[in-house]
Amino acid sequence: MQAIRKSVQCLSPAGLHQMSYKEWGDPANSKVLICVHGITRVADDFDVLAPAMADEYRVICPDVVGRGQSGGLRNPLHYQIPQYVSDMVTLLARVNAETLDWFGTSMGGLIGMGLASLPDTPIRKLVLNDVGPSLNVEAIARIGEYIGQDVRFASFDEAAAYIRSISLSFGPHSEQQWNKLASDVLKQNAQGQWIRHYDLGLAIPVKNTTPELAAAAQTMLWQAYDAIRCPTLLVRGSESDLLTAEAAQQMTQRGPRPQLIELPGVGHAPTFVQDDQIAVAREFLLN
């Protein structure tokens, strides 16, 4: 099964931008699943999960603005959750999704939380993959440190080794799987160097986050989370440093009171390219 690449024009306060997305399954299927990736990842992350769900759903996997084949924002300060939620509303109008299910990894989960918290939300079921409203500050600092680094490599093998080194928390993968996880987020520049796929401006809002801003953002995230009413599954990598075990337990007592599943031997974040992980998503979404 092959996906079709499409795009939709979205609006930010600084102007228009294109958001690319992949569509799997029957384009006439009114049962829609939106899958959204983490902060430095792409729609291609779902090349295993999406076809596994396409017997039941039309699966839509966007490259969030600033990543992959999508355009960038003229003002990098807008690389934040409210802009991403706005873009997803535009995407839903394009694909004519009146109701849908949502699978969000890390940042993609925060976008899903934002949309699911709104009155009259179209989200019917929500999967939060290793993310929640209470985030480990040290883990965010770790992620923020490498996002803005302008790393360049002479060969694909060197670049792939780097991507693997910063992605070890994804857990065990085959050599073929590691190669794909790397190739999906690498491209060659005009000089033939291998670089990462995204706008380095993504790092600016992270670097500008003060402790006060972080505390205010976390308060807003909890308010959004507590407003969610749809059935929710919370998946946590048992070794995750972004979503702590304590935070995950707290989430089960608040808001949508999600079912919690911990995946052993995995940190941040489970990739859902393994059969047992895909089975977890299918069991929740289809029952």
C-alpha positions as CSV (number, residue, x, y, z in Angstrom):
1,M,0.0,0.0,0.0
2,Q,1.3,3.4,-0.9
3,A,0.5,6.8,0.6
4,I,-0.5,9.9,-1.5
5,R,1.3,13.1,-0.8
6,K,-0.9,16.2,-0.6
7,S,-0.6,19.7,0.8
8,V,-2.8,22.4,2.3
9,Q,-2.3,26.1,2.7
10,C,-2.3,27.4,6.3
11,L,-2.2,30.8,8.0
12,S,0.1,32.2,10.7
13,P,0.2,35.8,12.0
14,A,3.2,36.4,9.6
15,G,1.6,35.0,6.5
16,L,0.8,31.8,4.6
17,H,2.6,28.5,4.6
18,Q,2.2,25.1,3.1
19,M,1.7,22.0,5.2
20,S,2.5,18.7,3.5
21,Y,0.7,15.5,4.5
22,K,0.5,11.8,3.6
23,E,-2.9,10.1,3.1
24,W,-3.3,6.3,3.4
25,G,-6.4,4.2,2.7
26,D,-9.7,4.9,1.0
27,P,-10.1,8.6,0.3
28,A,-13.9,8.2,0.6
29,N,-13.7,6.7,4.1
30,S,-15.3,9.0,6.6
31,K,-13.5,7.3,9.5
32,V,-10.3,9.3,9.9
33,L,-7.2,8.8,12.0
34,I,-4.7,11.7,12.3
35,C,-1.2,10.7,13.3
36,V,1.2,13.5,14.3
37,H,4.9,13.1,15.0
38,G,7.3,14.5,17.6
39,I,9.2,17.8,17.6
40,T,12.1,16.8,15.2
41,R,10.4,14.0,13.4
42,V,8.2,13.6,10.3
43,A,5.0,12.1,8.8
44,D,7.2,9.2,7.5
45,D,7.4,8.0,11.1
46,F,4.0,6.4,10.6
47,D,4.9,4.4,7.4
48,V,4.3,1.2,9.4
49,L,1.4,2.2,11.7
50,A,-0.6,4.0,9.0
51,P,-0.9,1.1,6.5
52,A,-1.6,-1.2,9.5
53,M,-4.6,1.0,10.3
54,A,-5.7,1.8,6.8
55,D,-8.1,-1.3,6.6
56,E,-10.3,0.6,9.0
57,Y,-9.4,4.3,8.6
58,R,-8.4,6.9,6.1
59,V,-5.1,7.8,7.8
60,I,-3.7,11.4,7.6
61,C,-0.1,12.0,8.6
62,P,1.1,15.6,8.4
63,D,4.6,17.1,8.4
64,V,4.1,19.8,11.0
65,V,5.1,23.2,9.7
66,G,8.9,23.7,9.6
67,R,9.6,20.0,9.2
68,G,9.9,17.5,6.3
69,Q,8.2,18.6,3.1
70,S,6.2,21.4,4.7
71,G,7.1,25.0,4.4
72,G,8.5,27.1,7.2
73,L,7.2,30.1,9.3
74,R,8.4,33.6,8.6
75,N,8.5,34.3,12.3
76,P,10.1,31.3,14.2
77,L,8.5,32.5,17.5
78,H,5.3,31.0,16.1
79,Y,6.7,27.5,16.3
80,Q,4.4,26.7,19.2
81,I,1.4,24.6,20.0
82,P,-1.4,27.2,19.3
83,Q,-0.1,27.6,15.7
84,Y,0.1,23.9,15.2
85,V,-3.5,23.4,16.5
86,S,-4.6,26.1,14.1
87,D,-2.9,24.3,11.2
88,M,-4.6,21.1,12.1
89,V,-8.0,22.7,12.1
90,T,-7.2,23.8,8.5
91,L,-6.1,20.3,7.6
92,L,-9.3,18.8,9.0
93,A,-11.3,21.1,6.8
94,R,-9.3,20.1,3.8
95,V,-9.8,16.3,4.4
96,N,-13.5,16.9,5.4
97,A,-13.1,15.1,8.8
98,E,-16.1,15.9,10.9
99,T,-15.0,13.4,13.5
100,L,-11.7,11.6,13.9
101,D,-9.4,9.7,16.1
102,W,-6.0,11.1,17.0
103,F,-2.6,9.5,17.6
104,G,0.1,11.9,18.8
105,T,3.7,11.2,19.7
106,S,5.3,13.7,22.1
107,M,4.6,17.1,20.4
108,G,1.9,15.5,18.3
109,G,0.2,14.5,21.6
110,L,0.4,18.0,22.9
111,I,-1.3,19.2,19.7
112,G,-3.9,16.6,20.1
113,M,-4.5,17.6,23.7
114,G,-5.0,21.2,22.6
115,L,-7.5,20.3,20.0
116,A,-9.3,17.7,22.2
117,S,-9.7,20.3,25.0
118,L,-11.8,22.7,22.9
119,P,-15.6,22.8,23.0
120,D,-17.1,20.9,20.0
121,T,-13.8,19.1,19.4
122,P,-14.0,16.6,16.5
123,I,-11.8,14.2,18.3
124,R,-13.5,10.9,19.3
125,K,-10.6,9.0,20.7
126,L,-7.1,10.2,21.7
127,V,-3.8,8.4,22.0
128,L,-1.0,10.3,23.8
129,N,2.3,8.6,23.1
130,D,4.7,9.4,25.9
131,V,3.6,12.9,26.6
132,G,1.4,14.8,29.0
133,P,0.9,18.2,30.6
134,S,3.6,17.7,33.2
135,L,7.0,17.5,31.5
136,N,10.4,16.9,32.9
137,V,12.4,20.2,32.6
138,E,15.7,18.4,32.3
139,A,14.4,16.3,29.4
140,I,13.1,19.4,27.6
141,A,16.5,21.0,28.1
142,R,18.2,17.9,26.6
143,I,15.9,18.0,23.5
144,G,16.2,21.8,23.2
145,E,20.0,21.6,23.2
146,Y,20.3,19.5,20.1
147,I,17.4,21.0,18.1
148,G,19.2,24.2,17.2
149,Q,22.6,22.6,16.4
150,D,23.6,23.2,12.8
151,V,25.1,19.8,12.3
152,R,26.4,18.8,8.8
153,F,27.9,15.5,7.7
154,A,30.0,14.5,4.6
155,S,28.3,11.1,4.2
156,F,24.9,9.6,4.9
157,D,26.5,6.9,7.1
158,E,28.0,9.6,9.4
159,A,24.6,11.4,9.6
160,A,22.7,8.2,10.2
161,A,25.1,7.3,13.1
162,Y,24.4,10.7,14.6
163,I,20.6,10.4,14.3
164,R,20.9,6.9,15.9
165,S,23.0,8.3,18.8
166,I,20.4,10.9,19.7
167,S,17.5,8.4,19.2
168,L,18.7,5.5,21.4
169,S,15.8,6.2,23.8
170,F,13.4,4.9,21.1
171,G,14.4,1.4,22.2
172,P,15.6,-1.6,20.3
173,H,15.2,-1.6,16.5
174,S,16.7,-3.6,13.7
175,E,19.4,-2.2,11.5
176,Q,16.9,-1.7,8.7
177,Q,14.5,0.2,11.1
178,W,17.3,2.4,12.4
179,N,18.3,3.2,8.8
180,K,14.8,4.3,8.0
181,L,14.4,6.3,11.2
182,A,17.6,8.2,10.1
183,S,16.9,8.5,6.3
184,D,13.4,10.0,7.0
185,V,14.9,13.0,8.8
186,L,18.0,13.6,6.7
187,K,18.5,15.5,3.4
188,Q,21.4,16.8,1.3
189,N,22.0,20.5,1.0
190,A,23.3,22.3,-2.2
191,Q,26.9,21.5,-1.1
192,G,26.1,17.8,-0.9
193,Q,26.3,17.7,2.9
194,W,23.8,15.7,4.9
195,I,21.7,17.9,7.2
196,R,18.5,17.5,9.2
197,H,15.2,18.1,7.5
198,Y,13.8,20.9,9.7
199,D,14.0,24.7,10.1
200,L,16.6,25.4,12.9
201,G,14.3,28.2,14.0
202,L,12.3,25.6,15.9
203,A,14.8,26.0,18.6
204,I,14.1,29.7,19.2
205,P,10.9,29.3,21.3
206,V,12.5,26.6,23.3
207,K,15.6,28.6,24.0
208,N,13.5,31.6,25.0
209,T,11.6,29.7,27.6
210,T,12.3,31.0,31.1
211,P,11.3,29.1,34.2
212,E,8.4,31.5,34.6
213,L,7.2,30.9,31.1
214,A,7.6,27.1,31.5
215,A,5.5,27.2,34.7
216,A,2.8,29.2,33.0
217,A,2.8,26.9,30.0
218,Q,2.5,23.8,32.2
219,T,-0.5,25.4,34.0
220,M,-2.2,26.0,30.7
221,L,-1.5,22.4,29.6
222,W,-3.1,21.0,32.7
223,Q,-6.1,23.2,32.1
224,A,-6.4,21.8,28.6
225,Y,-5.9,18.3,29.8
226,D,-8.6,18.6,32.5
227,A,-11.0,19.7,29.8
228,I,-10.6,16.6,27.7
229,R,-13.7,14.3,27.8
230,C,-13.0,11.7,25.0
231,P,-11.7,8.2,25.7
232,T,-7.9,8.5,26.0
233,L,-5.0,6.0,26.0
234,L,-1.7,7.1,27.6
235,V,1.3,5.1,26.4
236,R,4.5,5.5,28.3
237,G,8.0,4.2,27.6
238,S,9.0,2.6,30.9
239,E,12.4,4.3,30.7
240,S,11.1,7.7,29.5
241,D,12.7,10.8,30.9
242,L,10.1,13.1,29.4
243,L,7.0,11.6,30.9
244,T,7.8,10.4,34.4
245,A,6.0,7.5,36.0
246,E,4.7,9.9,38.7
247,A,3.3,12.3,36.1
248,A,1.7,9.4,34.2
249,Q,0.0,8.2,37.3
250,Q,-1.3,11.7,38.1
251,M,-2.8,11.9,34.6
252,T,-4.8,8.7,35.2
253,Q,-6.5,10.5,38.1
254,R,-7.4,13.7,36.2
255,G,-9.1,14.9,33.0
256,P,-10.0,12.0,30.8
257,R,-8.6,9.5,33.3
258,P,-6.8,7.6,30.5
259,Q,-6.0,3.9,30.4
260,L,-2.2,3.7,31.0
261,I,0.0,1.2,29.2
262,E,3.8,1.1,29.8
263,L,6.1,-0.4,27.2
264,P,9.1,-2.1,28.7
265,G,12.6,-1.4,27.5
266,V,11.7,1.9,25.7
267,G,12.3,5.5,26.6
268,H,11.1,8.6,24.8
269,A,9.3,7.8,22.6
270,P,7.9,4.5,21.4
271,T,8.0,4.5,17.6
272,F,5.1,2.2,17.0
273,V,6.9,0.3,14.2
274,Q,6.9,-2.9,16.2
275,D,4.0,-5.4,15.9
276,D,3.3,-5.4,19.7
277,Q,3.1,-1.6,19.8
278,I,0.9,-1.4,16.8
279,A,-1.4,-4.0,18.5
280,V,-1.8,-1.6,21.5
281,A,-3.0,1.2,19.2
282,R,-5.4,-1.1,17.3
283,E,-6.9,-2.5,20.4
284,F,-7.7,0.9,21.9
285,L,-8.8,2.6,18.7
286,L,-11.0,-0.2,17.2
287,N,-12.7,-1.3,20.4
